[in-house]
Amino acid sequence: MSFFENGDKDKGEFEKWAKALGVEWGYSDPGFLPKERAVQFQAADFAAWKYRITLQNALKPDLPLEKLARLPESLGALTSIPRNCTGLNFDGLKHFCEKRGVPRRAGV
């Protein structure tokens, strides 16, 4: 079962999407934990926020070049966060793309 922090304003839309995907792929319905029981998600929230802010800054049309060059440094704190991404392997991604009619890139 996958768990998520409860309370997001768009939880209902996400829950509908996740349940539909669960039926299609055989996943269990998502579980939602109250904030005080989902403390371990704070690292992911921080990482997502940091990446979002860095990308927003990188896309500013008036960003000076010297600041643009330093943006990757601002992500340095994230490299110390332990991570293990096991969501999708090649076969799973291929199956996902085939089911949704995603065209293959030229040369692949």
Backbone as CSV, one residue per row, in Angstrom:
resi,resn,N_x,N_y,N_z,CA_x,CA_y,CA_z,C_x,C_y,C_z
1,MET,0.840,-1.187,0.000,0.000,0.000,0.000,0.878,1.240,0.000
2,SER,0.468,2.237,-0.725,1.161,3.523,-0.747,0.472,4.476,0.215
3,PHE,1.274,5.275,0.917,0.728,6.229,1.871,1.089,7.646,1.472
4,PHE,0.178,8.551,1.802,0.341,9.960,1.507,-0.134,10.750,2.711
5,GLU,0.383,11.976,2.843,-0.072,12.843,3.928,-1.473,13.330,3.610
6,ASN,-2.338,13.264,4.583,-3.726,13.706,4.437,-3.796,15.226,4.512
7,GLY,-4.796,15.801,3.862,-5.061,17.212,4.061,-4.848,18.104,2.863
8,ASP,-4.253,17.603,1.806,-4.055,18.450,0.632,-5.404,18.801,0.020
9,LYS,-5.544,20.033,-0.478,-6.830,20.466,-1.024,-7.235,19.678,-2.267
10,ASP,-6.267,19.119,-2.989,-6.579,18.347,-4.200,-6.581,16.849,-3.957
11,LYS,-6.693,16.438,-2.717,-6.647,15.013,-2.373,-7.712,14.221,-3.119
12,GLY,-8.897,14.753,-3.252,-9.996,14.033,-3.899,-9.685,13.668,-5.338
13,GLU,-9.128,14.622,-6.088,-8.754,14.348,-7.481,-7.645,13.309,-7.554
14,PHE,-6.643,13.458,-6.687,-5.550,12.492,-6.672,-6.065,11.099,-6.309
15,GLU,-6.945,11.036,-5.330,-7.472,9.738,-4.891,-8.242,9.056,-6.017
16,LYS,-9.033,9.808,-6.776,-9.755,9.224,-7.922,-8.778,8.693,-8.956
17,TRP,-7.754,9.479,-9.261,-6.752,9.068,-10.239,-6.015,7.812,-9.763
18,ALA,-5.613,7.803,-8.486,-4.855,6.675,-7.934,-5.699,5.400,-7.904
19,LYS,-6.978,5.525,-7.577,-7.847,4.347,-7.560,-8.042,3.789,-8.969
20,ALA,-8.207,4.668,-9.943,-8.360,4.214,-11.329,-7.087,3.514,-11.799
21,LEU,-5.950,4.071,-11.464,-4.683,3.458,-11.827,-4.515,2.128,-11.091
22,GLY,-4.962,2.087,-9.848,-4.880,0.854,-9.069,-5.676,-0.274,-9.696
23,VAL,-6.865,0.037,-10.196,-7.686,-0.971,-10.863,-6.961,-1.472,-12.116
24,GLU,-6.423,-0.537,-12.884,-5.747,-0.880,-14.139,-4.465,-1.678,-13.900
25,TRP,-3.711,-1.317,-12.890,-2.392,-1.918,-12.677,-2.361,-2.905,-11.519
26,GLY,-3.464,-3.053,-10.804,-3.504,-3.995,-9.695,-2.894,-3.482,-8.404
27,TYR,-2.835,-2.164,-8.222,-2.321,-1.579,-6.985,-3.450,-1.467,-5.970
28,SER,-3.079,-1.442,-4.697,-4.084,-1.198,-3.668,-4.402,0.296,-3.614
29,ASP,-5.540,0.623,-3.040,-5.923,2.034,-2.904,-4.908,2.762,-2.019
30,PRO,-4.704,4.046,-2.256,-3.751,4.787,-1.427,-4.287,4.980,-0.019
31,GLY,-3.376,5.016,0.939,-3.731,5.306,2.322,-3.305,6.723,2.656
32,PHE,-4.065,7.390,3.512,-3.748,8.768,3.881,-3.545,8.844,5.387
33,LEU,-2.411,9.423,5.785,-2.057,9.531,7.195,-2.181,10.971,7.656
34,PRO,-2.585,11.187,8.925,-2.591,12.558,9.447,-1.151,13.077,9.527
35,LYS,-0.990,14.371,9.455,0.326,15.005,9.405,1.257,14.492,10.501
36,GLU,0.751,14.335,11.712,1.607,13.902,12.821,2.090,12.455,12.676
37,ARG,1.453,11.666,11.819,1.905,10.288,11.568,2.658,10.174,10.246
38,ALA,2.883,11.298,9.577,3.552,11.291,8.274,4.819,12.149,8.292
39,VAL,5.485,12.188,9.423,6.673,13.025,9.578,7.753,12.643,8.570
40,GLN,7.855,11.362,8.240,8.885,10.909,7.307,8.724,11.518,5.914
41,PHE,7.564,12.059,5.599,7.339,12.676,4.295,7.939,14.085,4.203
42,GLN,8.361,14.631,5.327,8.871,16.002,5.324,10.120,16.143,4.462
43,ALA,10.966,15.111,4.409,12.163,15.181,3.562,11.760,15.290,2.092
44,ALA,10.759,14.513,1.688,10.289,14.575,0.299,9.640,15.925,0.017
45,ASP,8.886,16.437,0.957,8.269,17.761,0.787,9.347,18.833,0.617
46,PHE,10.397,18.744,1.446,11.489,19.714,1.352,12.175,19.615,-0.007
47,ALA,12.470,18.385,-0.446,13.147,18.194,-1.732,12.297,18.733,-2.879
48,ALA,11.003,18.432,-2.863,10.115,18.913,-3.926,10.062,20.437,-3.928
49,TRP,9.968,21.040,-2.755,9.942,22.502,-2.659,11.242,23.093,-3.194
50,LYS,12.379,22.504,-2.797,13.679,23.033,-3.201,13.849,22.945,-4.721
51,TYR,13.469,21.824,-5.310,13.552,21.683,-6.769,12.633,22.692,-7.466
52,ARG,11.423,22.848,-6.940,10.476,23.787,-7.559,11.016,25.211,-7.536
53,ILE,11.526,25.638,-6.383,12.065,26.992,-6.257,13.261,27.183,-7.194
54,THR,14.122,26.190,-7.266,15.296,26.290,-8.135,14.872,26.397,-9.598
55,LEU,13.907,25.591,-10.016,13.429,25.666,-11.400,12.743,26.996,-11.691
56,GLN,11.938,27.473,-10.745,11.290,28.771,-10.946,12.333,29.876,-11.117
57,ASN,13.381,29.825,-10.299,14.436,30.834,-10.411,15.182,30.709,-11.733
58,ALA,15.430,29.483,-12.172,16.157,29.263,-13.425,15.376,29.783,-14.624
59,LEU,14.059,29.804,-14.534,13.220,30.235,-15.649,12.941,31.734,-15.669
60,LYS,13.431,32.461,-14.677,13.218,33.910,-14.655,13.981,34.551,-15.813
61,PRO,13.300,35.343,-16.634,13.982,35.931,-17.792,15.065,36.937,-17.417
62,ASP,14.988,37.525,-16.227,15.963,38.541,-15.833,17.037,38.000,-14.879
63,LEU,17.186,36.682,-14.787,18.173,36.081,-13.893,19.582,36.332,-14.437
64,PRO,20.438,36.980,-13.645,21.813,37.210,-14.094,22.566,35.886,-14.281
65,LEU,23.472,35.820,-15.248,24.215,34.599,-15.560,24.983,34.052,-14.359
66,GLU,25.557,34.931,-13.540,26.320,34.452,-12.384,25.420,33.722,-11.383
67,LYS,24.183,34.182,-11.246,23.242,33.483,-10.362,22.772,32.176,-10.998
68,LEU,22.579,32.166,-12.305,22.179,30.950,-13.000,23.230,29.862,-12.812
69,ALA,24.487,30.224,-12.881,25.576,29.260,-12.721,25.613,28.666,-11.316
70,ARG,25.108,29.405,-10.310,25.126,28.926,-8.921,23.878,28.129,-8.538
71,LEU,22.876,28.081,-9.382,21.642,27.378,-9.019,21.865,25.906,-8.654
72,PRO,22.680,25.145,-9.391,22.882,23.745,-8.983,23.451,23.606,-7.579
73,GLU,24.256,24.577,-7.142,24.807,24.541,-5.786,23.689,24.580,-4.744
74,SER,22.604,25.264,-5.060,21.516,25.387,-4.086,20.811,24.050,-3.853
75,LEU,21.026,23.094,-4.747,20.442,21.758,-4.569,21.374,20.824,-3.800
76,GLY,22.550,21.303,-3.453,23.539,20.475,-2.779,23.040,19.813,-1.506
77,ALA,22.207,20.500,-0.737,21.698,19.925,0.509,20.878,18.662,0.267
78,LEU,20.329,18.532,-0.929,19.482,17.378,-1.216,20.273,16.097,-1.440
79,THR,21.553,16.212,-1.769,22.331,15.013,-2.059,22.547,14.143,-0.826
80,SER,22.395,14.709,0.357,22.594,13.924,1.577,21.322,13.200,2.030
81,ILE,20.207,13.428,1.365,18.962,12.753,1.741,18.991,11.331,1.193
82,PRO,18.869,10.319,2.065,18.833,8.945,1.555,17.634,8.762,0.632
83,ARG,17.840,8.034,-0.456,16.742,7.844,-1.400,16.867,6.468,-2.049
84,ASN,15.731,5.926,-2.353,15.668,4.641,-3.030,14.433,4.672,-3.904
85,CYS,14.622,4.908,-5.173,13.508,4.994,-6.105,13.263,3.627,-6.716
86,THR,12.137,3.050,-6.416,11.848,1.714,-6.929,10.488,1.668,-7.604
87,GLY,9.994,2.809,-8.037,8.644,2.864,-8.569,8.442,2.230,-9.926
88,LEU,9.356,2.426,-10.857,9.133,1.972,-12.220,10.450,1.480,-12.805
89,ASN,10.454,0.253,-13.305,11.622,-0.231,-14.028,11.344,-0.107,-15.527
90,PHE,12.266,-0.550,-16.358,12.109,-0.391,-17.803,10.839,-1.072,-18.303
91,ASP,10.614,-2.322,-17.886,9.432,-3.053,-18.363,8.141,-2.363,-17.935
92,GLY,8.123,-1.860,-16.696,6.940,-1.157,-16.224,6.687,0.127,-16.992
93,LEU,7.755,0.874,-17.270,7.620,2.109,-18.042,7.164,1.805,-19.469
94,LYS,7.738,0.757,-20.065,7.343,0.366,-21.424,5.855,0.000,-21.460
95,HIS,5.418,-0.779,-20.484,4.001,-1.178,-20.405,3.101,0.052,-20.246
96,PHE,3.491,0.962,-19.366,2.739,2.187,-19.134,2.584,2.972,-20.437
97,CYS,3.688,3.155,-21.162,3.666,3.931,-22.412,2.832,3.243,-23.490
98,GLU,2.956,1.926,-23.599,2.186,1.188,-24.601,0.689,1.294,-24.324
99,LYS,0.292,1.159,-23.055,-1.142,1.236,-22.704,-1.727,2.609,-23.009
100,ARG,-0.902,3.646,-22.911,-1.394,5.003,-23.121,-1.069,5.550,-24.508
101,GLY,-0.509,4.717,-25.366,-0.247,5.125,-26.730,0.824,6.195,-26.860
102,VAL,1.798,6.203,-25.955,2.878,7.176,-26.041,3.792,6.746,-27.196
103,PRO,4.007,7.609,-28.192,4.834,7.210,-29.328,6.292,7.058,-28.938
104,ARG,6.977,6.093,-29.568,8.404,5.915,-29.343,9.149,7.090,-29.954
105,ARG,10.233,7.487,-29.301,11.089,8.531,-29.863,11.858,7.966,-31.040
106,ALA,12.166,8.808,-31.988,12.961,8.384,-33.142,14.321,7.905,-32.651
107,GLY,14.772,6.786,-33.184,16.082,6.254,-32.807,16.073,5.404,-31.564
108,VAL,14.902,5.147,-30.994,14.837,4.311,-29.778,14.225,2.982,-30.124
